[in-house]
Each structure stands twice: as C-alpha cells, then as structure tokens.
Amino acid sequence: MNVLNTEAALLSAIIAEPEILASVTEMLRPSDFSNQQHRQLYQYLCQLYENGQGIDLITILNKYKTQKEKIWLNELSDMVLTAVNYKEYMQQIKENSQRKQLAKIIQTMNYELESGTDLNAIINDNQNRMLDLTSQEAATLLTGQQAIKKALLEKEKYKAGIKTGIFELDKIITFKPQNLVTIAAFSGVGKTVLANQIGFSQIKLGKIGIFFNLEMSSTELIEREEMRSGCLDDLYDVKFYIDTKAGMDISHILSTARKIKYQEGKLDFIIVDYVGLITVMGIENREQQIAYCSRMLKSVARQLDTVVFMLSQLNDDGKLRGSRAKEQDSDIVIKVDRPGYRQQKKVTTFGSKIDIDETYITVTKNRGGKTGKISARFDGEHQQFTGL
C-alpha cells in the first residue's frame, strides 16, 4: 500500500472507530500527512475530538461544500470497515514523514560539509537534529478529558511494570514506561549484577529488553546469567538483545532501540552499562558530556515508552559521578552498597571478620512514590542479590 492509500485508510479507520484517535494523536501530527486534503481532514477530526464533539460521517460531510468533495469523503469512509490495522497505518505514515525530514537533514549536512563548516560542529548539530527528528511527539498539551482518557488507558499497562524480583524492594518501587532509572554503586559493588538480575528475570516473564554493555562482551553477560540461574535452557524461547559495540554513542542506542521496538512491536526496557563510557562528539567538558547523555537517555525513555536503566558509578562521597544532571533527569535513583566489601579492600591486618556480602539497597529518589532502604545479601557464586 502506497503512502497516500495508507493515509486514506487511517482516516477511514478513525471515522469507523473514533476512539482510536486518542492513540493516533500521540504519534501523528497533521504535518506528517503528505497529501494536503488528508492533512486538512485529519486536522478537522482532531479539532472535533478536542472539542468533545462526536465524529461521524454526517458531521464531517457538513464541512464540505462541493459534490466532488462529498463523493471523495464517502469513498474514503468506505475504504476500511474496522480499525484493526490502524497501528500499522500510523507507523507507515510516521516513517514516511521522518524519511522526508531525514532527507532534508542530509541535504543540510552536505551543504555544511561543502561550505567548510567546522567538523565537530557539523557532527554535534546533526546528531541533535537526528535526535529531535526521532523524539517528535504529537500531543503534549492535553485537555482535562484527554488526560483522563490517556491515564485510564495506561493504568493497566502500568500495573504490569518492571519488577526487581527482590520482594522487599518491589514493595517500594515499580518501574513504569518512560522512567529513567539510575542504578549506582561504588566500583565492584554490584550495579551491573543488580541491573542484569532485573533484566534477565523480566525477559523470562515475557518482557523484551536490550542490554547495551560497554564494559563486557555478550559471552560474559550470558555466562553471568548461567551462574545466576544454573542453566540457559529458559533463554532460548524468550526475546532479548545484547549490543556491545565499542565507542557506542547515543544515536546508536536510539536507532537500535527504535529498530527493535518496530521489529518486535514493543520494548519493555533498556539497560545501559554504563553511562560514563558513552562516546560524545563535539562536547569537550566531561560534566557536560554526562549531562547530555543523561538528558538524551531520558528522551529515549519517553520516545519509546520504555524503561531505561542508566548505570553509574558513585564518587567517594556517595554522590553520582560525573554530573548532577543524572539525578535531576532520573525518575528513580537506586544506590547499592556493600560496606564490608569496601572495608575489606582497606584492611591491612589479619584476623578481623568482615561480612563482605552484607548489602544495602537504597531508593534515594522515586518521583511520585516512596523512598526507602532494604537489607539484602550478595551471592557471589550465583551473581545475584537476595532479600533477607
């Protein structure tokens, strides 16, 4: 189906089942329609919806004056009888619109290259343009009625959010779509262990996730999961992805995640291990680099309606390393500490017994929810944390 027919099919689906418009306006703006007549009709349907007016063929026909226009609308409304495929239509229309915008970005970039613009400026500017392109959202300003409808639609989805698998911790937090979650710890304490424990336990429950790991290979990740669960048999029939590309940047993370979501139809979580190793071009200041990565990962969570786990190291004073922006951008901040493990590294005399597996997991920030601290144990043999 070509793009004009796809646009017509979507408009026909909206007329057949107007309730889908709440979902459609989340993805598409009038400017995403390539045909002017389709664009104007979509704009009118949105206007009726926003004003709380009913959407039906008689109401819409009254807008058109000429017989030719009325015939066109009648033919369009008969194109599809149900809205069963409307999500596919939306995706095709959005993709076509983004392809056109991408062509303009490429044209601008070629002009900048030929005109001798500074290379770092070209890379940075066009990286931002690409992110702006993929982060376009249609409806951010909602009426009260629209907000209520949206909240009711999402309520059930939020109930099935991502869990940690540690009972006491799950009593405090549930990770919801669009959450940016920072998991932080001192070096060697276990931030990767906790993140992978959450990720692999969730994919075994039918969730789909991506592990972006800048520290270890895919083989090491799988070996750790084998240590945790005892076997790999239950991983063959579930969906997950591992990306360990060297020199990974935000654009790569976003484009890969978008591809997987489009391919699978959903994407429940992303794990980035860890933020301090993401490559950033065109920004020299280290704190600004980290702030940029944090801001963009928050954008990824919102764009793809998924949970993003951003791993971070802690400074000696227990604060997030690199930039204060990480805490500001995060919806949830979890800090993992094993005091005995850190103390053991400093002990120079023999004979003292130190519990290196005693663990404290603290939720220091939970936007709209509870904070708290739980005690746990680190099981090094199985590479996991267990509740008490």
VEXGUKOL-163027 format. One record per residue (C-alpha): residue number from 1; residue in one letter; x, y, z. Coordinates in steps of 0.05 Angstrom, whole numbers, plus 5000, padded with zeros to 4 digits. Example, Ala and Ser with C-alpha at 12.3 -4.5 7.8 and 13.67 -1.06 7.14 Angstrom:
2
i|aa|px|py|pz
1|A|5246|4910|5156
2|S|5273|4979|5143
//
This chain:
388
i|aa|px|py|pz
1|M|5000|5000|5000
2|N|5030|5067|4980
3|V|5032|5125|5029
4|L|4970|5161|5000
5|N|4928|5098|5007
6|T|4956|5087|5077
7|E|4936|5157|5098
8|A|4867|5147|5069
9|A|4860|5080|5104
10|L|4878|5111|5171
11|L|4828|5168|5163
12|S|4775|5117|5144
13|A|4792|5076|5206
14|I|4785|5138|5250
15|I|4716|5152|5221
16|A|4696|5079|5232
17|E|4723|5077|5304
18|P|4735|5148|5331
19|E|4761|5123|5398
20|I|4828|5105|5365
21|L|4842|5179|5355
22|A|4868|5185|5426
23|S|4924|5137|5407
24|V|4935|5166|5337
25|T|4946|5237|5362
26|E|5001|5211|5407
27|M|5043|5194|5345
28|L|5019|5236|5287
29|R|5013|5310|5274
30|P|4977|5340|5214
31|S|5044|5356|5182
32|D|5060|5281|5179
33|F|5008|5273|5124
34|S|5037|5283|5055
35|N|4971|5297|5020
36|Q|4941|5365|5034
37|Q|4869|5340|5032
38|H|4886|5284|5081
39|R|4923|5334|5125
40|Q|4863|5381|5128
41|L|4814|5324|5144
42|Y|4859|5297|5199
43|Q|4864|5367|5228
44|Y|4788|5373|5228
45|L|4779|5305|5261
46|C|4829|5325|5315
47|Q|4790|5390|5325
48|L|4724|5353|5334
49|Y|4757|5305|5383
50|E|4789|5361|5424
51|N|4723|5399|5427
52|G|4687|5337|5452
53|Q|4643|5332|5391
54|G|4622|5267|5360
55|I|4659|5242|5299
56|D|4611|5214|5247
57|L|4604|5217|5172
58|I|4545|5265|5173
59|T|4582|5316|5216
60|I|4644|5312|5172
61|L|4604|5317|5107
62|N|4575|5383|5131
63|K|4645|5413|5128
64|Y|4650|5401|5053
65|K|4612|5444|5004
66|T|4622|5415|4935
67|Q|4593|5350|4909
68|K|4662|5327|4887
69|E|4688|5333|4958
70|K|4628|5296|4987
71|I|4638|5239|4937
72|W|4712|5236|4956
73|L|4695|5232|5030
74|N|4643|5178|5021
75|E|4692|5136|4981
76|L|4746|5147|5034
77|S|4700|5128|5091
78|D|4683|5062|5056
79|M|4756|5044|5047
80|V|4761|5003|5112
81|L|4706|4978|5158
82|T|4746|4969|5222
83|A|4807|4999|5255
84|V|4842|4933|5266
85|N|4905|4954|5227
86|Y|4908|5026|5247
87|K|4974|5019|5285
88|E|5008|4994|5222
89|Y|4979|5053|5183
90|M|5005|5102|5236
91|Q|5075|5072|5234
92|Q|5079|5075|5158
93|I|5056|5148|5157
94|K|5104|5168|5211
95|E|5162|5132|5177
96|N|5147|5165|5111
97|S|5145|5234|5144
98|Q|5211|5221|5180
99|R|5244|5197|5116
100|K|5227|5264|5084
101|Q|5254|5303|5143
102|L|5316|5259|5144
103|A|5329|5276|5071
104|K|5328|5350|5089
105|I|5377|5338|5146
106|I|5424|5301|5098
107|Q|5418|5358|5048
108|T|5436|5409|5102
109|M|5494|5367|5125
110|N|5522|5361|5054
111|Y|5517|5436|5046
112|E|5554|5447|5112
113|L|5609|5398|5091
114|E|5618|5432|5024
115|S|5619|5502|5055
116|G|5676|5484|5103
117|T|5636|5487|5168
118|D|5676|5461|5229
119|L|5672|5385|5230
120|N|5656|5379|5304
121|A|5600|5430|5297
122|I|5571|5390|5239
123|I|5573|5325|5279
124|N|5543|5356|5341
125|D|5489|5396|5304
126|N|5467|5338|5262
127|Q|5467|5290|5320
128|N|5419|5337|5355
129|R|5376|5343|5291
130|M|5372|5268|5287
131|L|5351|5263|5360
132|D|5300|5318|5350
133|L|5273|5280|5290
134|T|5264|5215|5328
135|S|5237|5249|5391
136|Q|5179|5285|5357
137|E|5116|5278|5398
138|A|5048|5298|5372
139|A|5005|5318|5430
140|T|5038|5345|5493
141|L|4983|5394|5511
142|L|4920|5356|5531
143|T|4852|5378|5554
144|G|4830|5351|5622
145|Q|4785|5300|5588
146|Q|4841|5276|5543
147|A|4888|5269|5602
148|I|4837|5227|5639
149|K|4826|5182|5579
150|K|4901|5174|5570
151|A|4911|5157|5644
152|L|4856|5104|5643
153|L|4886|5072|5580
154|E|4955|5069|5612
155|K|4932|5047|5681
156|E|4931|4973|5664
157|K|4998|4977|5628
158|Y|5030|5010|5689
159|K|5004|4955|5735
160|A|5048|4906|5696
161|G|5111|4948|5703
162|I|5182|4922|5711
163|K|5198|4889|5778
164|T|5265|4877|5811
165|G|5250|4807|5834
166|I|5272|4825|5905
167|F|5208|4824|5947
168|E|5225|4879|5997
169|L|5250|4925|5942
170|D|5188|4913|5899
171|K|5145|4937|5958
172|I|5178|5005|5948
173|I|5184|5013|5873
174|T|5156|4990|5806
175|F|5189|5015|5742
176|K|5139|5045|5693
177|P|5144|5061|5619
178|Q|5181|5127|5607
179|N|5220|5120|5672
180|L|5294|5137|5672
181|V|5324|5095|5728
182|T|5395|5105|5754
183|I|5428|5046|5788
184|A|5492|5070|5821
185|A|5546|5038|5863
186|F|5620|5042|5880
187|S|5665|5004|5834
188|G|5659|4928|5841
189|V|5600|4931|5889
190|G|5547|4904|5841
191|K|5508|4954|5799
192|T|5516|4910|5738
193|V|5494|4849|5777
194|L|5430|4882|5800
195|A|5413|4910|5731
196|N|5424|4844|5696
197|Q|5386|4807|5751
198|I|5326|4853|5738
199|G|5334|4847|5662
200|F|5341|4772|5656
201|S|5286|4757|5707
202|Q|5238|4802|5667
203|I|5252|4772|5599
204|K|5235|4704|5627
205|L|5167|4734|5644
206|G|5155|4754|5572
207|K|5185|4824|5572
208|I|5230|4846|5515
209|G|5294|4884|5530
210|I|5361|4907|5504
211|F|5427|4903|5542
212|F|5475|4957|5518
213|N|5540|4938|5552
214|L|5603|4980|5543
215|E|5644|4941|5594
216|M|5638|4867|5578
217|S|5625|4820|5520
218|S|5560|4785|5504
219|T|5593|4719|5525
220|E|5609|4747|5594
221|L|5537|4771|5602
222|I|5509|4703|5584
223|E|5560|4667|5629
224|R|5538|4710|5688
225|E|5465|4693|5675
226|E|5484|4619|5673
227|M|5517|4627|5741
228|R|5454|4661|5768
229|S|5401|4613|5741
230|G|5441|4549|5735
231|C|5425|4537|5661
232|L|5410|4572|5596
233|D|5352|4529|5572
234|D|5298|4580|5591
235|L|5332|4635|5549
236|Y|5322|4601|5482
237|D|5248|4617|5476
238|V|5249|4690|5501
239|K|5265|4755|5466
240|F|5324|4797|5486
241|Y|5382|4833|5452
242|I|5454|4848|5471
243|D|5496|4903|5439
244|T|5569|4911|5459
245|K|5592|4958|5404
246|A|5657|4994|5420
247|G|5652|5070|5421
248|M|5577|5068|5427
249|D|5541|5136|5424
250|I|5471|5160|5440
251|S|5450|5159|5366
252|H|5469|5085|5361
253|I|5429|5069|5424
254|L|5368|5105|5400
255|S|5369|5078|5329
256|T|5379|5007|5353
257|A|5324|5012|5404
258|R|5276|5042|5353
259|K|5292|4985|5305
260|I|5278|4932|5358
261|K|5213|4964|5380
262|Y|5189|4969|5309
263|Q|5210|4897|5295
264|E|5181|4867|5358
265|G|5121|4913|5368
266|K|5143|4931|5439
267|L|5205|4945|5480
268|D|5198|4939|5555
269|F|5266|4961|5579
270|I|5336|4983|5560
271|I|5398|4974|5604
272|V|5458|5020|5590
273|D|5521|4996|5627
274|Y|5547|5046|5639
275|V|5534|5120|5622
276|G|5606|5143|5635
277|L|5631|5102|5575
278|I|5583|5130|5523
279|T|5620|5167|5467
280|V|5601|5240|5458
281|M|5626|5281|5399
282|G|5632|5357|5397
283|I|5629|5368|5473
284|E|5696|5375|5508
285|N|5674|5386|5581
286|R|5665|5319|5616
287|E|5608|5342|5661
288|Q|5570|5369|5600
289|Q|5581|5303|5564
290|I|5550|5264|5621
291|A|5493|5314|5626
292|Y|5480|5308|5552
293|C|5478|5231|5556
294|S|5431|5233|5615
295|R|5384|5282|5581
296|M|5383|5241|5517
297|L|5370|5175|5554
298|K|5311|5208|5588
299|S|5287|5228|5519
300|V|5296|5156|5494
301|A|5252|5131|5552
302|R|5197|5180|5533
303|Q|5202|5170|5458
304|L|5199|5094|5460
305|D|5152|5090|5521
306|T|5201|5043|5556
307|V|5242|5038|5620
308|V|5314|5059|5613
309|F|5363|5035|5666
310|M|5424|5080|5667
311|L|5483|5052|5707
312|S|5530|5100|5741
313|Q|5589|5099|5789
314|L|5590|5136|5855
315|N|5642|5185|5879
316|D|5677|5174|5946
317|D|5625|5219|5979
318|G|5569|5174|5955
319|K|5543|5222|5902
320|L|5532|5204|5829
321|R|5595|5211|5789
322|G|5601|5259|5730
323|S|5543|5307|5733
324|R|5486|5328|5779
325|A|5441|5325|5718
326|K|5436|5249|5725
327|E|5398|5255|5790
328|Q|5355|5311|5763
329|D|5337|5273|5700
330|S|5323|5207|5735
331|D|5254|5187|5758
332|I|5284|5135|5805
333|V|5353|5131|5836
334|I|5377|5067|5868
335|K|5444|5062|5905
336|V|5476|4995|5921
337|D|5528|4989|5976
338|R|5567|4933|6008
339|P|5604|4967|6065
340|G|5641|4904|6085
341|Y|5667|4893|6015
342|R|5693|4965|6011
343|Q|5723|4960|6081
344|Q|5759|4895|6065
345|K|5797|4929|6009
346|K|5825|4977|6061
347|V|5842|4927|6116
348|T|5916|4915|6125
349|T|5915|4868|6186
350|F|5892|4796|6191
351|G|5843|4766|6240
352|S|5784|4813|6232
353|K|5719|4783|6206
354|I|5684|4826|6155
355|D|5618|4809|6123
356|I|5632|4827|6051
357|D|5564|4803|6026
358|E|5521|4847|6070
359|T|5485|4895|6023
360|Y|5442|4957|6029
361|I|5399|4978|5971
362|T|5372|5048|5979
363|V|5319|5083|5936
364|T|5342|5155|5945
365|K|5293|5184|5894
366|N|5226|5159|5870
367|R|5187|5212|5833
368|G|5115|5205|5856
369|G|5129|5145|5901
370|K|5163|5121|5964
371|T|5237|5121|5980
372|G|5269|5072|6028
373|K|5326|5025|6045
374|I|5328|4950|6048
375|S|5379|4899|6071
376|A|5400|4843|6023
377|R|5455|4793|6012
378|F|5504|4788|5954
379|D|5511|4717|5927
380|G|5577|4719|5890
381|E|5574|4647|5869
382|H|5508|4659|5832
383|Q|5520|4733|5815
384|Q|5456|4759|5846
385|F|5426|4795|5905
386|T|5376|4761|5951
387|G|5328|4791|6001
388|L|5331|4775|6075
//
